Amino acid sequence: MHYQNILFDLDGTLTDPREGITRSIQYALAKLGIDEPDLSKLEHFIGPPLLQAFMQFYGFDEARAWEAVNHYRERFKVTGLYENEVFEGVIELLETLEGQGRHLYIATSKPWEFAREIARHFNFARHFKMIYGSELDGTRTNKVELIKHLLAEEGLDPAQTLMIGDRKHDLIGARTNGLDCVAVGYGFGSRDELAAEAPTYHFDTLAQLHEAFLRT
């Protein structure tokens, strides 16, 4: 894979945020009088923009969905941020890509200030030229808009830029902006979800992804 610029999703691609996100969703729902004791039933919140996810999965109108998002952030910004784990092999992959002279970026629908704190805390921020995310008011939570913004801000050539992610939103955002994309199977998107978007490449494991870059 010859690409000069590599864009990474964050949740489910670089880190496993399962505990922090699901516990913070559980907290937000409890604040709204909804009891969900089974955290595994909240894993579908990992990846898509939260506002839309609350509206889709619980039928909230926009005002109530914003209430839920704000309750979520109460817990997430203090505790949930750090209930996270870098996937085994990620740091080695980033070191390989840097050593090959590529430029690395994060493109996440998570608010950029949360994403940058996660990258700082877990000590991988140093590998990225810039970390892009949404604004707290919901601006650029859509991956299409986010990637378009990143390309414009950094002056990147779409033909030389690759997006790597674990959910359909990453692949749709890439394709709409003229980028090739990698679907990774170790995150939170199902094989059917990812295959439906016809990614340029699909790797089931992080080791396979790393090997593909070593061959170039």
Secondary structure, DSSP 8 states (H G I E B T S, - for coil): ---SEEEE-SBTTTEE-HHHHHHHHHHHHHHTT-----GGGGGGGSSS-HHHHHHHHH---HHHHHHHHHHHHHHHTTTGGGS-EE-TTHHHHHHHHHHTT-EEEEEEEEEHHHHHHHHHHTT-GGG-SEEEEE-TTSTT-SHHHHHHHHHHHHT--GGGEEEEESSHHHHHHHHHTT-EEEEETTSSS-HHHHHTT--SEEESSHHHHHHHHHT-
